[in-house]
Amino acid sequence: MSATPPSLLGGALIIAGTVIGAGMFANPTATSGVWFAGSLLVLLYTWFSMLSSGLMLLEVNTHYPHGASFDTMVKDLLGRGWNAVNGLAVAFVLYLLTYAYIFVGGDLTAQGLSRLVGGGVGLPAGQLVFFVVLAFCVWASTRLVDRLTSILIGGMIIAFFWATGGLITHVQLPVLLDSGAAEGSRYWIYAATALPVCLASFGFHGNVSSLLKYFNGNAPKVARALWLGTLIALVIYVVWQLAIQGNLPRHEFAPVIAAEGQVSVLIETLSHFVPTGSMGVILSFFAYLAIATSFLGVTLGLFDYLADMFKWDDSTAGRSKTAALTFLPPLVACLLFPTGFVTAIGYVGLAAAVWTALIPAMLLHKARKKFPDSRGYRVYGGMWLIVWVFAFGVINIAAQILSQLEKVPVFKG
Ligand SMILES: N[C@@H](Cc1ccccc1)C(=O)O
């Protein structure tokens, strides 16, 4: 990153770039049970809780030297045991996301290539092409990724409004409100599937300490960047829900759910209800950019994390070893065990709940005891916020486990 501190908007875009990713493509499918009005409540609840836990991490971070990582804070405040749990949960999320990105990115690549050469490019071929190009960027250099990301994020936001602009004008109120639903249709009983997926789609918490370093320890400015970045994401998610759930009727979601929310199937099913035309292509293009930016951000995080853990240096040999450990396990898993996309994101939510909700709440509780008369940045809310965020984590973990065990109703369309 450059030496001059970035603008507030620059910081907010870094956050928005991480937040907006694979998660959002799973949202319309995961919230098809609670439908539009319910999804707004779930999104608001998740946004507020995730922003708050990010601000908690920020407050804790101000007690440590600039750039002190998650690892340092957890070890110091909660001890080695929790640090091991935290490290495992972080690694699990990053690996699983890489898997989900290859899955979706490969799907879209296969579609795109088929269109170019006139059909017949399979999913594994698409996954390999997508993977090789982006993994090469990460292996080659951090600077390249940095440059690439800002261009991609800009393009992504433009493509998003371009693509959904058309869809929004077609939104049908009865579809959005599901007013033609059968007598006695139920919505709230399906909240458990929605929660962890929305949690995953608001995750960014690995970026807080690097942003604080980037802004030279100016915590209030980082806090503003978190507010702005997560608000941009919230607006985009709401518009996205409107575009999909305002056009594709709830009772027609079955094929999308059966395909586990695969993005190409979502777009294809949508095209039966709206004349998507070139919009389908722009939508795929947007999806592509969103996945690519997250892939770059997440794998770079995983890459640095592994290099640091194994103390592998920055030489070509060192980087190659790190790259192999970063990329090969998810690629192999993707080729061998193609489970569904929405399920994968649900498990991302489960593991992410540990380090984006439970741990931040525990850290802040400890930090306020350890540094009682600090006069620096303080997040709003006092003790009730700590309890709120902790409960949010527990609720999400329970929701994912119960819906995987089918102990709670799961909407099938
Ligand atoms: N929000 C990211 C996923 C993520 C989760 C947790 C931490 C960081 C990133 C996405 O939707 O793709």
The ligand as a Gaussian input file, in Angstrom:
#p B3LYP/6-31G(d) Opt

LIG

0 1
 N      -17.984000     -10.919000       3.059000
 C      -17.236000     -11.834000       2.240000
 C      -16.792000     -13.051000       2.991000
 C      -15.993000     -12.814000       4.255000
 C      -16.403000     -13.392000       5.441000
 C      -15.697000     -13.202000       6.618000
 C      -14.561000     -12.427000       6.604000
 C      -14.120000     -11.871000       5.413000
 C      -14.840000     -12.064000       4.249000
 C      -18.069000     -12.270000       1.053000
 O      -19.278000     -12.131000       1.060000
 O      -17.535000     -12.786000       0.083000

